[in-house]
Every structure is written in C-alpha cells, then in structure tokens.
C-alpha cells in the first residue's frame, strides 16, 4: 500500500501506545498502587493523555488522514486499511470539533462536582448538588452543539459511546420493552416468595471463591496466557493489547454473587478484547466497537450463560464440592431460583436482570428531558421518585436512595446510561442468532463446553474490533436491526418459569 497510508499507520500506532501505556497506569492505580502514589500518578496520566490528545487532534493528523484517504479510495469499505482511515477520520472529527477549553472546563467541573455530589449523597441534600447538575446540563448542551447532530441534541452525546445510534431508535426500543416489562415486574412482585436468596448470603471462603470463578471463566475460554485477574474495589476490564487483557474482581466473604457473577461479567468483556483479530492489535481498530456491544458480551456470559439452568446442571455439583457446608443441603432448583431472584429495589447497581432496565430507562428519559429543559432541575427529584413509583411500584424515601445514587451526572457525563440496557437487549438478539446458526450450543453449555458459542461470537462480533459500527455489526450478524423481541421473550420464558406465571408477549 501507499507511503501515505504507512505514515498514518505509524502515527496511529504511536497514539495507541500512549493510550495503552496510560491504561497500564490506570489499572495499577486501581489494583496495586499504594495510596501515597495518587498525586504523582494523576500527573503522569494527565501528561500521557495530553500527548495523545495533541497528536490525535493536530492539524498534521488531519492532513495525514486526508492524504491517506486517496491510498484506500479503491478498497472495499470493510477492508482493514479502508476501515482504519474511516475510523481515524471519525475519531479526528470528534477531537478536532471540540475546543480544548471546553474539554478543560468539563474536566474541572467533573472533579469539583464529584466531591460536592459525594457529600450531598451522604447528607441527602439535593439542593447543594443542584447547581452542579445544572452545569453538567449546560456543558453537555455545548458539547453536543460542537459535536453536531441532525435530529436531536442527545444524538451527539449518545454517539460518543454508541457510534451511529440515534435517540429516536433508543426511545422506540425502550418504549417497546417498557410496555411488557412494567406489568411483568408487578406480577412478579406479588410472588416474591417463590425465590429466596438467603443461601447466597453465608460465609464463603475467598480462596475457594477465586478458584471456582477462575475455573468457570477458563472453561468459557478467557485465555490466562493472554490475560490476568486481579482484585479491585470497583471491578473493570482493560486491555493493553489483544494479548494482554486484565480483568478485576471484588470478593465479599459473606456473599457469593459479587465475585462469581462479577468474574463472569468481566471475562465476557475480556474475551471480546482477546478475540479481536491479531492484525488489528497495533491499530486504531483494536478494542470493542461500543459500550453497548461490549456490555452485550459481559451480560451474555454473566446472565444468559452464567445464570442459566444449563450451566448449573453441569457446574452445580462442583460448586457444592467447593462449598459443601453451605450448599450440600441445597438442591439445584433452589439454587437456580436464588441466583435468579427478582425484586423491585431502589438501587440500580444492585438490581436484578428484570428490573435493571427500568432503572436505565428512567435515567435516559430524564437526561433527554433535562437537556430539552422540559422542567427545572429543582423538580428533578420529584420526577425521579414519580417514575420509580410508576415503573417499579416503590418510592425512594429520600434522594440518597433516589436521584443522588449515581456518579455519572456528577462526572459531567450524559448519554452513557442507555448503553447498559442496549447491551442487555443485544445480548439476546446475538444469542438467539448463535443458537439458530449452531443449534448444539445449549446442549454444549449443559456439558460445560463453550467453544460453539465463543466461536460464533468470535466469527461475527469479536474479530472485527472497531471496524464496523454497532448497527452494521448487528445487522450483519443477525440479518436485522437491533430489536428487543428476543430479549423480552427470554425474560418472559425464564422468569415466567421461575415465578410460575403465564407471561406472554403483548
Ligand atoms: Zn460491564
């Protein structure tokens, strides 16, 4: 290929090297760094981030992309080189459109607002946080104007996390889902006695928890020769290369869930990163294509597989052997119901598979309304509480358990929340297609074999990295746009059985 393209590739590799070096520092910060390292680490990371940003947004970069475009003009759109130039252009447009003064303002606001928010949450004092939420809204509006949009201001913010996704598309999918989900949550709320999760809250030895979790995700196919697992207070997955992917886990010695399902979740993210084609590793196409597609992978391995009956038919005897005192008197069915217990609750991060999405929908709706200025920020807590009542049938007793629970708005981030639910919805659209293409997958899972599912995902999702935008990736993999029917059918079948309810699609 042409000389221009080679120069662009070289530059993109340098930028990736800076960013992944920064990822090593961030990983260390959250795993092993002693508290004393904080200030120096923040300065080191800021320097690397500034260098990467300068290189990414320079006029020289714009010129490199412009001339490289002629080298790839005759290649098909999904050729690696053509994709590299296209994605470089997309990233560059974003970097170059937003003035660095606004980026600086967002960063400063984020760190100020976070400490105010932490105190406001502790003291149940929304009024003190309100001016900062107003500022987040104002800065988000300005950011959206710079980024540009056709239909709705929110499109610009959403696009940062979910390239190509539109507000109208999300709204239609969420409205569809909500229509079935709200009555389903009501019906289950009357029958909560069917599942009891007390057995999951017992003393569970951490070393054994770790060994079991590791065994499970090794079976999934997370490659420990190209990855590691460490401990972190707020678990995450990060990659330094396709061949060096880090997952982290939090252990609770009194509760089985956080480490067990958390490990499966992060390994789902990790296998996506490990599955990106080797030849994309030092390019701008490495990594997952969006937060939503990433979350579809973590949720699939955590919930669809890891909370599925098939998985436990095979692995429950092993878990009983690992924790005989706690589980020998618990039969598989009781255990299966315990890990699939549904109960309307106030806190998003503790919500189950069914109610979780309603927490997300109310945040998405409020973000759009607040950006449109539909009501003043002072009324936001009341709107929040009314929506929780409408969707979940419960009311927050205070703002600490209501509108003040999440860090995102204090962070200055809007447009992020929908990706959580888009991931849930997509996880089933992809799983259904995988089973249609490879009908043996459910039987394989019940034998503790995952090559069929992981192979399909590698072929249709993982290997592309950032080459395809989410909508195109989904259409190519499943032959249709993102839809919530597969997901709703899954919830109705699975939880209809657990709660002995006749749940049918509306
Ligand atoms: Zn995740």
Boltz pocket constraint, residues with backbone or C-beta under 6 A from the ligand:
constraints:
  - pocket:
      binder: B
      contacts: [[A, 265], [A, 269], [A, 294], [A, 295], [A, 298]]
      max_distance: 6.0
